[in-house]
């Protein structure tokens, strides 16, 4: 067997991953003993049941994405396709990047017509918004050797390197430059996407315009770790684009593996965690813009018991200043449930949140189902437990509008209680 045939055989093996669907039924596959051992080591990803000695039934659990598992003869490329369309998934990831687990090992995946355009266009749109007010600059301390004084002379370096020689001078100065981590991330992501063949011409042109605007920014060396950046007021308009840039570099590195397949980094998303983090951040930001105050996603500062041994874990607590003393106190509590049907335990949990936080209503948010309200007698009053639905299958603009409507409903329920 010649080298070319061997390479083609290997590529063919990797090109046929085990493909499952989130929330789908059982899939029957032939597995070798080494492959079976690999999959058995990852019960968090899928369930396994035998059909016979070599055939097994497989069903995906609550993660989506693509990842290569094991090594050698036990190598398995597992792809779990989400029920949520890709552009909606990227919209969620942009709010909650910390809920995505990346696997640094390359895997192969057939180019899907909806995946790459969604990622590329989302990044271009976000980067265009980030640069709409101009390229971000910052001051950077620069060490240099110059014939004239600029900034401060580094006397120790001058004496050590050029004793008794007046020029050139060893100086340090603050340089106002676009060559900062935020712009390096944008440039690296744009260049990475431009290396993908068969891009939509409009998307390729937009990426080229983006790289032209980032003149003077250093391109990251191949294989270098993405630079770290700290969110703040200075770079707030960049935040969405930077999240997507990191996704491109760490979890969507689309490189040609051979003439048919794209090599991508493994990426797994736990959908219920992603949904919870998205709802907490998106609704929290919507409430902050609507009524002010302070949103606290995944607030862990409250406890069920007086001894503080049993923490409460609501997805969002929104705080507003009290009209009496100005101290910020809980004004609303929201908890997301990535379920198709509400369960009685959800009501018990929200009742505990409301009673400990001193609130008259709570808000449960589901990914599907029907809306409603449950009234719970407590003492001489009643708790109102609202059931909302944010349908992830809707286009992302409608999804964003649904979040705004949800924030309006939360605020309306709070205002009604206050009256």
C-alpha positions as CSV (number, residue, x, y, z in Angstrom):
1,X,0.0,0.0,0.0
2,X,1.5,3.3,-1.1
3,X,1.7,6.4,1.1
4,X,-1.0,8.2,-0.9
5,X,-3.5,5.3,-0.5
6,X,-2.7,5.1,3.2
7,X,-3.4,8.8,3.6
8,X,-6.7,8.5,1.7
9,X,-7.7,5.6,3.8
10,X,-7.0,7.4,7.1
11,X,-8.8,10.5,5.9
12,X,-11.8,8.4,4.9
13,X,-12.0,6.9,8.4
14,X,-11.9,10.3,10.0
15,X,-14.4,11.7,7.5
16,X,-17.2,9.4,8.8
17,X,-17.8,10.4,12.4
18,X,-20.5,9.1,14.6
19,X,-23.3,11.6,14.1
20,X,-26.1,11.9,16.7
21,X,-28.8,14.5,17.2
22,X,-29.5,16.4,20.4
23,X,-32.8,15.1,21.8
24,X,-33.0,12.5,19.0
25,X,-33.7,8.8,19.3
26,X,-31.4,5.8,19.3
27,X,-28.8,5.3,16.5
28,X,-27.4,1.9,15.8
29,X,-23.6,1.7,14.9
30,X,-21.0,-0.9,14.6
31,X,-18.2,-0.3,17.1
32,X,-14.9,-2.0,17.5
33,X,-13.9,-3.0,21.1
34,X,-11.3,-0.1,21.3
35,X,-14.0,2.4,20.1
36,X,-16.5,1.0,22.5
37,X,-14.0,1.4,25.4
38,X,-13.4,5.0,24.3
39,X,-17.2,5.9,24.3
40,X,-17.7,4.0,27.6
41,X,-15.2,6.4,29.2
42,X,-17.5,9.4,28.4
43,X,-21.0,8.6,29.8
44,X,-21.6,12.3,30.1
45,X,-21.8,12.5,26.3
46,X,-24.0,9.6,25.3
47,X,-25.9,6.5,26.4
48,X,-24.9,3.0,25.1
49,X,-26.9,-0.2,24.9
50,X,-25.9,-3.4,23.1
51,X,-27.7,-4.8,20.1
52,X,-25.3,-7.7,19.7
53,X,-21.5,-8.3,20.1
54,X,-20.6,-5.6,17.6
55,X,-23.6,-3.4,17.1
56,X,-24.6,-0.8,19.7
57,X,-27.5,1.7,20.2
58,X,-26.3,5.2,20.9
59,X,-28.2,8.3,22.1
60,X,-26.9,11.8,22.7
61,X,-27.3,13.4,26.1
62,X,-27.3,17.2,26.7
63,X,-24.1,18.3,24.9
64,X,-23.8,19.4,21.3
65,X,-20.7,20.0,19.1
66,X,-17.9,17.9,17.7
67,X,-15.0,16.3,19.5
68,X,-12.4,13.6,18.8
69,X,-12.1,11.1,21.6
70,X,-9.5,8.4,22.4
71,X,-6.4,7.6,20.3
72,X,-5.0,4.9,18.0
73,X,-7.6,2.2,17.1
74,X,-9.9,3.6,19.8
75,X,-10.2,7.0,18.1
76,X,-13.8,8.2,17.7
77,X,-15.0,11.4,16.2
78,X,-18.3,12.2,17.8
79,X,-20.6,14.9,16.3
80,X,-23.8,15.9,18.1
81,X,-25.9,18.3,16.1
82,X,-28.0,20.8,18.0
83,X,-31.8,21.2,17.7
84,X,-31.1,25.0,17.8
85,X,-30.1,26.5,14.5
86,X,-26.4,27.4,14.3
87,X,-26.9,31.2,14.2
88,X,-29.0,31.0,17.4
89,X,-26.4,28.8,19.0
90,X,-23.7,31.4,18.2
91,X,-26.0,34.1,19.6
92,X,-26.2,32.2,22.9
93,X,-22.5,31.5,23.0
94,X,-21.8,35.2,22.5
95,X,-23.5,35.9,25.8
96,X,-22.1,32.9,27.6
97,X,-18.6,31.9,26.3
98,X,-17.6,30.3,29.6
99,X,-20.3,27.7,29.1
100,X,-18.4,26.2,26.1
101,X,-15.8,23.5,26.6
102,X,-13.1,23.5,23.9
103,X,-11.0,20.5,23.0
104,X,-7.6,21.5,21.5
105,X,-7.2,18.4,19.4
106,X,-8.2,18.8,15.8
107,X,-11.2,16.9,14.4
108,X,-12.6,16.8,10.9
109,X,-16.1,17.8,9.9
110,X,-17.9,18.1,6.6
111,X,-18.3,21.8,5.6
112,X,-21.9,22.6,6.4
113,X,-23.5,25.4,4.4
114,X,-25.1,27.0,7.5
115,X,-22.2,26.8,10.0
116,X,-19.4,28.9,8.4
117,X,-21.6,31.7,7.0
118,X,-23.3,32.0,10.4
119,X,-19.9,32.3,12.2
120,X,-18.3,34.5,9.6
121,X,-21.2,36.9,9.2
122,X,-21.8,37.2,12.9
123,X,-18.1,38.0,13.5
124,X,-18.1,40.6,10.6
125,X,-21.2,42.3,11.9
126,X,-20.0,42.5,15.5
127,X,-16.5,43.7,14.4
128,X,-18.1,46.3,12.2
129,X,-20.1,47.6,15.1
130,X,-16.9,47.6,17.3
131,X,-15.0,49.7,14.8
132,X,-17.9,52.0,13.9
133,X,-16.5,54.7,16.2
134,X,-12.9,54.1,15.1
135,X,-10.2,51.6,15.9
136,X,-9.6,51.4,19.6
137,X,-6.2,52.8,20.8
138,X,-4.4,52.6,24.1
139,X,-1.2,53.8,25.6
140,X,1.6,51.2,25.6
141,X,5.0,51.6,27.4
142,X,7.6,51.4,24.7
143,X,11.4,50.9,25.1
144,X,13.5,52.2,22.3
145,X,16.8,53.6,21.2
146,X,16.5,57.1,19.6
147,X,18.8,59.9,18.5
148,X,16.6,62.4,20.5
149,X,14.9,62.4,23.8
150,X,11.3,61.0,23.8
151,X,9.6,60.3,27.1
152,X,12.2,59.5,29.7
153,X,15.9,58.4,29.5
154,X,16.6,55.0,30.9
155,X,19.8,56.1,32.7
156,X,20.8,52.7,34.0
157,X,20.5,51.2,30.5
158,X,22.3,54.2,29.0
159,X,25.3,53.9,31.3
160,X,25.5,50.1,31.0
161,X,25.3,50.1,27.2
162,X,26.9,53.4,26.2
163,X,29.1,54.8,29.0
164,X,30.2,58.3,28.1
165,X,28.4,58.3,24.7
166,X,25.7,61.0,24.5
167,X,23.7,59.5,21.5
168,X,21.8,57.4,20.7
169,X,19.7,57.4,23.8
170,X,17.9,54.6,25.6
171,X,14.4,55.9,26.3
172,X,11.0,54.8,27.4
173,X,7.8,56.5,26.4
174,X,4.0,55.9,26.2
175,X,2.9,55.2,22.6
176,X,-0.7,55.7,21.6
177,X,-1.2,52.7,19.4
178,X,-3.8,50.4,17.9
179,X,-1.5,47.4,18.5
180,X,-3.4,46.2,21.6
181,X,-4.8,42.8,22.5
182,X,-8.3,43.6,21.4
183,X,-7.3,44.5,17.9
184,X,-4.9,41.6,17.6
185,X,-7.7,39.3,18.4
186,X,-10.0,40.8,15.7
187,X,-7.2,40.7,13.1
188,X,-6.2,37.1,13.9
189,X,-9.8,35.9,13.7
190,X,-10.4,37.8,10.4
191,X,-7.2,36.3,8.9
192,X,-8.1,32.8,10.1
193,X,-11.5,33.0,8.4
194,X,-9.9,34.4,5.2
195,X,-7.9,31.2,4.9
196,X,-11.1,29.1,4.4
197,X,-11.7,28.3,0.8
198,X,-15.1,28.8,-0.9
199,X,-16.1,31.7,1.3
200,X,-19.1,33.8,0.2
201,X,-17.6,36.6,-1.9
202,X,-19.4,39.2,0.1
203,X,-18.1,37.8,3.3
204,X,-14.6,37.6,2.0
205,X,-14.7,41.2,0.9
206,X,-16.0,42.3,4.3
207,X,-13.2,40.4,6.1
208,X,-10.6,42.0,3.8
209,X,-12.0,45.5,4.6
210,X,-11.8,44.6,8.2
211,X,-8.1,43.6,8.0
212,X,-7.3,46.8,6.1
213,X,-8.8,48.9,8.9
214,X,-6.5,47.2,11.4
215,X,-3.3,48.5,9.9
216,X,-0.5,48.8,12.4
217,X,-1.8,45.8,14.4
218,X,0.6,42.9,14.9
219,X,-0.6,39.5,13.5
220,X,-0.4,36.7,16.0
221,X,2.3,34.1,15.1
222,X,0.9,30.7,14.0
223,X,0.0,28.6,17.0
224,X,0.3,31.5,19.5
225,X,-2.2,31.7,22.3
226,X,-4.9,34.4,21.9
227,X,-4.0,37.5,23.9
228,X,-5.9,38.1,27.2
229,X,-8.3,41.0,27.4
230,X,-10.2,42.5,30.4
231,X,-13.8,43.7,29.8
232,X,-14.4,47.3,30.9
233,X,-15.9,50.6,29.8
234,X,-12.9,51.3,27.5
235,X,-13.5,48.3,25.3
236,X,-17.3,47.7,25.9
237,X,-18.2,48.3,22.3
238,X,-15.7,45.5,21.3
239,X,-17.0,42.9,23.7
240,X,-19.4,41.0,21.4
241,X,-16.8,40.9,18.6
242,X,-14.1,39.7,20.9
243,X,-16.2,36.8,22.2
244,X,-16.8,35.7,18.6
245,X,-13.1,36.2,17.7
246,X,-12.1,33.9,20.6
247,X,-14.7,31.4,19.3
248,X,-13.1,31.5,15.9
249,X,-9.6,31.1,17.2
250,X,-10.2,28.5,20.0
251,X,-13.3,26.6,18.9
252,X,-13.8,27.2,15.2
253,X,-10.4,27.0,13.6
254,X,-11.5,26.2,10.1
255,X,-8.4,24.8,8.3
256,X,-8.2,22.6,5.3
257,X,-7.4,19.0,6.3
258,X,-7.6,17.6,2.7
259,X,-9.5,18.4,-0.4
260,X,-12.9,17.5,1.1
261,X,-12.8,18.2,4.8
262,X,-12.2,21.1,7.1
263,X,-10.2,20.5,10.3
264,X,-11.8,22.2,13.2
265,X,-11.1,22.3,16.9
266,X,-13.3,20.2,19.1
267,X,-16.1,22.1,20.8
268,X,-18.8,20.8,23.2
269,X,-21.6,22.9,24.5
270,X,-23.8,21.8,27.5
271,X,-27.1,23.2,26.3
272,X,-28.9,23.6,29.6
273,X,-26.0,25.4,31.1
274,X,-25.7,27.6,28.0
275,X,-29.4,28.4,28.2
276,X,-29.2,29.3,31.8
277,X,-26.2,31.6,31.3
278,X,-27.7,33.2,28.3
279,X,-31.0,34.0,30.0
280,X,-29.3,35.3,33.1
281,X,-27.0,37.7,31.2
282,X,-29.5,38.8,28.5
283,X,-32.4,39.4,30.8
284,X,-30.1,41.0,33.4
285,X,-28.8,43.5,30.8
286,X,-32.3,44.2,29.6
287,X,-33.5,44.9,33.1
288,X,-30.5,47.1,33.8
289,X,-31.2,49.2,30.7
290,X,-34.9,49.4,31.6
291,X,-35.0,50.2,35.3
292,X,-31.3,50.5,36.4
293,X,-30.0,48.6,39.3
294,X,-27.6,45.7,39.4
295,X,-28.1,42.3,37.8
296,X,-26.3,39.3,39.5
297,X,-26.3,36.2,37.2
298,X,-25.8,33.0,39.1
299,X,-26.0,34.8,42.5
300,X,-24.7,32.6,45.3
301,X,-25.0,35.1,48.1
302,X,-28.2,33.8,49.6
303,X,-28.9,30.6,51.7
304,X,-31.9,28.5,52.4
305,X,-30.8,27.9,56.1
306,X,-29.7,30.3,58.8
307,X,-26.4,28.5,59.2
308,X,-25.5,29.2,55.6
309,X,-24.8,25.6,54.7
310,X,-27.3,25.3,51.8
311,X,-26.8,28.0,49.2
312,X,-29.6,29.1,46.9
313,X,-28.7,29.0,43.2
314,X,-31.1,31.2,41.1
315,X,-29.9,32.1,37.6
316,X,-30.5,35.8,38.1
317,X,-31.3,38.1,41.0
318,X,-31.8,41.7,40.0
319,X,-31.2,44.4,42.7
320,X,-32.7,47.8,42.9
321,X,-32.0,50.5,45.5
322,X,-34.7,50.7,48.3
323,X,-36.7,54.0,48.2
324,X,-36.3,54.2,52.0
325,X,-32.5,53.9,52.6
326,X,-31.0,53.5,49.1
327,X,-29.6,50.1,49.9
328,X,-29.8,47.7,47.0
329,X,-32.1,44.7,47.7
330,X,-33.5,41.9,45.6
331,X,-36.3,43.1,43.3
332,X,-36.7,40.2,40.9
333,X,-35.6,36.5,40.6
334,X,-35.4,34.6,37.4
335,X,-34.5,30.9,36.8
336,X,-34.1,29.2,33.5
337,X,-35.2,25.6,32.7
338,X,-34.0,23.9,29.6
339,X,-37.0,21.6,29.6
340,X,-40.0,20.8,27.4
341,X,-42.4,20.4,30.3
342,X,-42.5,22.2,33.7
343,X,-42.1,20.1,36.8
344,X,-43.5,20.4,40.3
345,X,-40.0,20.6,41.7
346,X,-39.5,23.8,39.7
347,X,-42.3,25.4,41.6
348,X,-41.0,24.3,45.0
349,X,-37.5,25.7,44.1
350,X,-38.9,29.1,43.0
351,X,-41.1,29.3,46.1
352,X,-38.0,28.9,48.3
353,X,-36.2,31.6,46.3
354,X,-39.1,34.0,46.7
355,X,-39.5,33.4,50.4
356,X,-35.9,33.8,51.2
357,X,-35.4,36.9,49.0
358,X,-38.6,38.5,50.3
359,X,-40.3,38.7,46.9
360,X,-43.9,38.3,46.0
361,X,-43.3,36.8,42.6
362,X,-40.8,34.6,40.8
363,X,-40.1,33.9,37.1
364,X,-39.4,30.5,35.6
365,X,-38.2,30.6,31.9
366,X,-38.5,27.5,29.7
367,X,-37.1,26.9,26.2
368,X,-40.5,25.6,25.0
369,X,-44.0,24.9,26.2
370,X,-46.8,27.2,27.3
371,X,-46.9,30.3,29.5
372,X,-48.9,30.7,32.7
373,X,-49.0,31.7,36.3
374,X,-49.3,29.6,39.5
375,X,-50.5,31.3,42.7
376,X,-49.2,29.9,46.0
377,X,-50.9,30.8,49.3
378,X,-48.3,32.0,51.8
379,X,-49.6,33.3,55.1
380,X,-52.2,35.9,54.4
381,X,-50.9,36.6,50.9
382,X,-50.0,34.8,47.7
383,X,-46.9,34.2,45.7
384,X,-47.2,34.4,42.0
385,X,-44.9,32.1,40.1
386,X,-44.8,33.0,36.4
387,X,-44.0,30.6,33.7
388,X,-42.4,32.2,30.6
389,X,-41.2,30.7,27.3
390,X,-38.2,31.8,25.2
391,X,-38.3,29.7,22.1
392,X,-34.7,29.2,20.8
393,X,-35.9,28.0,17.4
394,X,-36.9,31.6,16.5
395,X,-34.6,33.8,14.4
396,X,-32.0,35.5,16.7
397,X,-33.6,39.0,16.2
398,X,-36.9,37.6,17.3
399,X,-35.1,35.9,20.2
400,X,-33.6,39.2,21.3
401,X,-37.0,40.8,21.1
402,X,-38.4,38.0,23.2
403,X,-35.8,38.7,25.9
404,X,-36.8,42.3,25.9
405,X,-40.5,41.4,26.3
406,X,-39.5,39.0,29.1
407,X,-37.7,41.8,30.9
408,X,-40.7,44.0,30.5
409,X,-43.0,41.3,32.0
410,X,-40.6,40.9,34.9
411,X,-40.6,44.6,35.6
412,X,-44.4,44.9,35.1
413,X,-45.0,42.1,37.8
414,X,-42.6,43.9,40.2
415,X,-44.4,47.3,39.6
416,X,-47.8,45.7,40.1
417,X,-46.7,44.3,43.4
418,X,-45.3,47.7,44.5
419,X,-48.6,49.3,43.8
